[in-house]
Amino acid sequence: MNDSKSPSLQSLVSLAPGERRQIGEVRGQGSIRQRLLDMGLLPKQTIRMERIALGGAPVWVELNGSHLALRREEAEMILVGEEA
């Protein structure tokens, strides 16, 4: 896949609470990326932003009926596209 960011993709942390989007890409390398993939954060999955803590972390999301808390750095690796 090309390393240039598609203009239609944006970071998960840019979403407002309640917004649903389709995951377009999971960036990162090594064990951190693998951890995200193992959690089910895969392209074409629908993710909903629940909230971001006042300090910016953690970031709470809902994925397939599960509620996940992500570090901000992890959430920034998840690029989302079109509304779901």
C-alpha positions as CSV (number, residue, x, y, z in Angstrom):
1,M,0.0,0.0,0.0
2,N,1.2,3.5,-0.7
3,D,2.6,5.5,2.2
4,S,0.9,8.7,1.2
5,K,-2.2,9.4,3.3
6,S,-5.4,9.3,1.3
7,P,-7.2,12.6,1.5
8,S,-10.4,10.8,2.4
9,L,-8.9,9.2,5.5
10,Q,-8.5,10.9,8.9
11,S,-7.3,9.9,12.3
12,L,-9.8,8.3,14.7
13,V,-9.1,11.0,17.3
14,S,-10.6,13.7,14.9
15,L,-14.1,12.2,15.3
16,A,-16.8,13.7,17.5
17,P,-18.5,11.6,20.1
18,G,-21.2,9.5,18.5
19,E,-19.7,9.5,15.0
20,R,-19.5,6.2,13.2
21,R,-16.9,5.6,10.5
22,Q,-15.4,2.7,8.6
23,I,-11.8,1.8,9.4
24,G,-9.7,2.5,6.4
25,E,-6.2,1.7,7.6
26,V,-4.3,0.7,10.7
27,R,-0.8,2.2,10.7
28,G,2.1,1.5,13.0
29,Q,4.6,-1.3,13.2
30,G,5.4,-4.3,15.2
31,S,3.7,-5.3,18.4
32,I,1.6,-2.2,18.7
33,R,0.0,-2.6,15.3
34,Q,-0.5,-6.3,15.9
35,R,-2.2,-5.6,19.2
36,L,-4.6,-3.2,17.5
37,L,-5.4,-5.8,14.8
38,D,-5.8,-8.5,17.5
39,M,-8.4,-6.3,19.2
40,G,-10.4,-6.4,15.9
41,L,-9.5,-3.0,14.7
42,L,-9.4,-4.1,11.0
43,P,-10.1,-2.3,7.8
44,K,-13.8,-2.2,6.8
45,Q,-15.0,-2.6,10.4
46,T,-17.4,0.1,11.7
47,I,-16.1,2.0,14.8
48,R,-18.0,4.5,16.9
49,M,-16.3,7.2,18.9
50,E,-17.6,7.3,22.4
51,R,-15.4,9.9,24.1
52,I,-11.9,11.2,24.6
53,A,-10.7,12.0,28.2
54,L,-10.0,15.6,29.0
55,G,-6.3,15.1,28.8
56,G,-6.6,13.4,25.4
57,A,-6.2,9.8,26.7
58,P,-7.7,7.4,26.9
59,V,-9.9,7.3,23.9
60,W,-13.1,5.2,24.3
61,V,-14.6,3.5,21.2
62,E,-17.2,0.9,20.4
63,L,-16.5,-1.8,18.0
64,N,-18.8,-4.8,17.2
65,G,-20.7,-4.3,20.5
66,S,-17.5,-4.1,22.6
67,H,-16.2,-1.0,24.3
68,L,-12.5,-0.4,24.0
69,A,-10.1,2.1,25.7
70,L,-7.1,3.0,23.5
71,R,-4.1,5.1,24.3
72,R,-4.1,8.3,22.2
73,E,-1.0,7.1,20.3
74,E,-2.9,4.0,19.3
75,A,-6.0,5.8,18.3
76,E,-3.9,8.1,16.1
77,M,-2.7,5.0,14.2
78,I,-6.3,4.2,13.2
79,L,-7.4,6.0,10.0
80,V,-11.1,6.1,9.3
81,G,-12.9,6.9,6.1
82,E,-16.5,7.2,5.1
83,E,-19.5,7.4,7.5
84,A,-21.0,4.1,8.4
